[in-house]
Amino acid sequence: MAELSNIPARLPEDLAAQRQVTSRAKEYSLMWQAFRRDPLALISLVIILFFIFAAILAPVITPYAAQGRGDPNILEKFKPPSMKHWLGTDYLGRDVLARILYGARVSLSMGFMVVIIAVLVGVPLGAVAGYFGGWLDNVIMRITDMFLAFPSLLLAMAIAAALGPSFTNAMIAIALTWWPWYTRLVRAQVLSLRERFFIDASRSIGVSDLTIIRRHVIPNIMTPVLVQATMDIGSAILTGATISFIGLGVQPPTAEWGGMISDGRIYFIERPWFAGSAGMAIFLIVLAFNLIGDALRDAADPRTRRIVT
Amino acid sequence: MYCQGLHGSLVSHANPDNRRENRMRWFDYLLRRLIMAVFVLISVSVITFFIARVIPSDPAAAWVGSHPTQELIAKARLQLGLDRPLWVQYLRFMGDLLRGNFGVSVRTHQPILNDTKAYLPATLELVVVAMIIAVIIGIPLGVLSGARKGSWLDHSTRLIAIAGVSLPIFFLGLLLQLTFFGKLGLLPLGSRISNDIALNHPIHVQTGFYLVDSLITGNWAAFRDASVHIILPAFALAIFDIGLTICMTRSSMVEVLNEKYILAARASGISERAVLFVLALKNAIIPTITVIGLSFVYSLTGAILVEVIFSWPGLGSYVTNAVLSIDFPVIVSVTLVVTVFYVIINLILDLVQAALDPRITLN
């Protein structure tokens, strides 16, 4: 240990980094232990799992699957909530619960897909920018700045309008405004990681740069990315609903929560149940993702982690 | 809490150097930020150009609108110069913009610049009132929950803050309408002013801000009516900012209250209220100012949805209608106008922040 004492300032960090490399599984298990002590986070997890299963099993759960897919049933329109229709029926007589369940498929996949695309684009770009530096860094970060200069909702609206209204186009439009945040986050992480011992060590024994990025850099920055992604799924669902609310997302008769609010808005004062149910669904799921993201961040940070071992 | 990360990035500590060196650095910083802003504006125009002319499979068809005929499309193609190389098209696009020629709306057949001038004050008025509400509610609550960390007040403000960012703003608008118009009958459903006031006590438009215009012309009936109309939409818009202001003020108060000079002030018997709202707040408010500025910028886009819900005749309603009728020139112009605002406010914020807080590094 004598020769290491020359660089005491870097030592604790590097030890931490090495420990992370050798036992990342343990790190995640510590995170989980802290996470599961947060009752709000656990309730949120249950809510999210509930929505995911409900979305997958929608045709099995509801007796009104055809209405969930969009078939009108004019004879029963504007029925308030009852035993037959738990959340009532909408302006075309469709069972609102069935619409919510089918809408969950669209909203949840929108949230997950946007974040997955943003991570897949943003993380490698940020890692490359931070690791190599120089002109490559400059080019990537200036492009990032360009996208961040726009108000993101407006940019997404403009792109979605240019591409034409549909689920895929709305998803692309939102993801295009989302990836720069990951590039920025990852680049900052990589800049500090780059100075660590084990990266130098890998380089000195002749490991190629791309292998270092793939094997050592990206796995070590995944925790903040994971935390950010969790919180972002909620915001992405919200943005997706917003785009649909404006009329640029999924087109009728496919159910989508933002679209349901848009449809029910003119009836809201007299018959609040169908726009209201969709609004509550968005609120619940976004709140759940935000609370989980909060708890994950606390759990990922050793300073705020409440460890009882 | 969701603002923790933000706080860390806003305040970075540096050693205070001597004054002259600081001033040199300040100019250096100003220059660099100005160059950056110009660069950003140019790139914004490039991206906007791509959205308008390159992404749509047929921009000429999009230009013509919802009922295209072959002749109209061919005419539009020539008119837009779509037969020219891309860079020529971009230069023409930029030349028009710089001369203030934003084009003509496909839907209203009005010059977009005139429309924008008419709608912009309505949006700004809404956003400014929302900011005022956010400051009046957010800062005191933030100070108190920072001072009583862990109390019920602290917990409930945390809940309000996190609910505020989870609730879709357009749904919140509907809930407010249902409560205050539908159930209580206290406030109007929407729009900027009642029809009978507009007829009997018309506002002489000078600034375009109804509250200001009616006030300076002494038109009290219109002032009262405009105030009543702006409450719900401004409050809907403010919820997000209230949450942000609360948690920003809270976290910097917690930091400041740990300082020794606060202990000294308390020891010398200064009243708790003065300690909190004068001594501590003075130092805690800098990050809050930045956040308020940032949320002003966010509110410009949040206003789009609030305006739709409350039939507020601003840029948001304008652009939403444009989106629905595929009115491309309007979409592009509004995106550009709002983004220019966005970039400029961000620039001003950075400069104000750097001027107010000597701890901020100017690199």
Interface residues (C-beta under 8 A of the other chain):
Chain A: R142 D145 M146 F147 A149 F150 P151 S152 L153 L154 L155 M157 A158 I159 A161 A162 L163 G164 M231 G234 L238 A241 T242 F245 I246 G247 L248 G258 I261 R265 F268 I269 E270 P272 A275 G276 G279 I282 F283 V286 L287 N290 L291 G293 D294 R297
Chain B: M1 Y2 Q4 M36 F39 V40 L41 S43 V44 V46 I47 T48 I51 A52 I55 P56 A62 I162 A163 V165 S166 L167 P168 F170 F171 L174 L175 Q177 L178 F181 G182 L189 V297 Y298 L300 T301 G302 I304 L305 V308 I309 V319 T320 V323 L324 I326 F328 I331 V332 V334 T335 V338 T339 Y342 V343
